[in-house]
């Protein structure tokens, strides 16, 4: 039996917990997968490294509307892929070697572990590991629908689709969320014939209803979109794949050489044996933690156990996991002066084409929570500003939701060019309690920058000016 001061299950954001504080203590880091976790290897970073070349390819079509002749003659998929993973794989391997060989106080286990008791783990090879404190940061994995043929060659998840040998000629994507929509934009822009199939009647259904409708319409202009279709099964047909869907009383049949299944992700907690220990868990399998990120059992913190990242939250966002890591790190090192996790104004972005960014409540949520008459909302078109004119933008929108009496922002939702950048001052306003009138009127907004669309949306809410300046 090996005993440690700290054991971390997961090498993604959990890897950052090993600070100088632990230099004179024994630490175990355990991960049976690729070192570095989801974001580095199969998530945020590689996907966005594909998104940028796709945006460049898409710009040729955009330019023609403005009288500029740009030609997109094709994408060198192997070159794009190898540039991306040549960098990422080297970072992953370097991190693994550093933890395994360069730190005398750290032991790296590259096999699966499960809980025996709240302070004891057992590896797949049978070794017992005990620790004073254990952090569960095991991330999540792609889920697959229960349908015949889902395991056929040519059917991929986000874990494998980016390492294809060649760009697919035809690609069917199953799913209507952010992973499916980002890959639809990437592959269609780079030259694949893409059809995105969703079970419901719209894409990006977790967004505000107006963003959902606008994005579904915008996506359908760029790649094929099929809605209200449930997968019956996939069969091999010649060199390709044959997909059958049920759509009401009718059938939808599609052919493709490659299929991407992007129908959701689930926490990697089910294989840890935590259910037998009485830990509090959500229906999706994620661990319930308190404001200090301590794992709970019957609502009470389990001594020495912390959870973070996709294993212990519902957002499944890297920036949330990183912030949780900072909270966990502090609380491990300062058990008598712990700090809570601040979950105000958690933002998210979808790097599709067009881009989406959101923070806070949708209009429907805000009216349900605060009352129908207590909420103001506004939609401002990108094309209503000078920079929007320059772009001839006909689809970008900013939607803001605010509390009528206090003037505080309740939610912000943006679809369009660089939405993830445009939303940042709105996130700051929500965190700091800056009311929409003050935000709009008491600072300069650069003219004619695209950020004027945010200014105009704030003014469009119609909240009266506060203080002495009515302008």
NORBEL-V236889 format. One line per field, one symbol per residue. phi: phi as a letter, one per 20 degrees, with the letter a starting at -180 (. if undefined). psi: psi as a letter, one per 40 degrees, with the letter a starting at -180 (. if undefined). A space follows every 10 residues. Layout:
BEGIN
phi=???
psi=???
END
This chain:
BEGIN
phi=.ddcfbcdep defffffedf gegdcecdcc beeffonfgf eccgfffffe ffgfffffff fffffdnded ddepdeggff gfffefefff fffffffffe cddfeddddd bfccfebgcc dcffeofecd bfccdecemb bfdcfebgnf dfgnecdffd ffdgfbfffc cddepceffg fffffffffe pfedcedcfe ebelfeeggf fgfffgffff fdbfccdlcd ferccfbmec cdddcecmed dddccbebcd ecdpccfedf eemfffenff ceffnffece femefdclnd gegndccbmg fbbdflcfff ffffffffgf ffecfebfde eedflfebcd eecffcbbbn efffffffed ogeeddbbcd fgfedffffg elfdcfbddd cceffemefd acbccqglgf efegffffff femfffffff ddbedfddff ffffgffgff fmfgfdneee e
psi=hhhidhhhhh ebdddeegad dedfihhhhh heahheaddd debddddddd dddddddddd ddddeeehhh hheihgdddd ddddeddddd dddddddddd dehdehhhhf iiiihdieeh ihideehhhi idhhhhfeai iiihigihee eihehiaede defidihidh hhhhieaddd ddddddddde eihhhhhida eiifeeiidd ddddddddde edihhhifhh hdihihhbea ihhhihgbei ihhiiieihh hgeiiiifed eeeddeeeih iideeiihia eeehhihfeh hhhehiiiad eeiedfhddd dddddddddd ddegeefiii hhfhfhiiih fahiiiiiia iiddddddde ideehiiihh hdeeiddddd efheehihhi hihdddeihd ihhhhahfdd ddeddddddd defhiddddd dfihhhhfid edddddddde dfhiiiaehe .
END
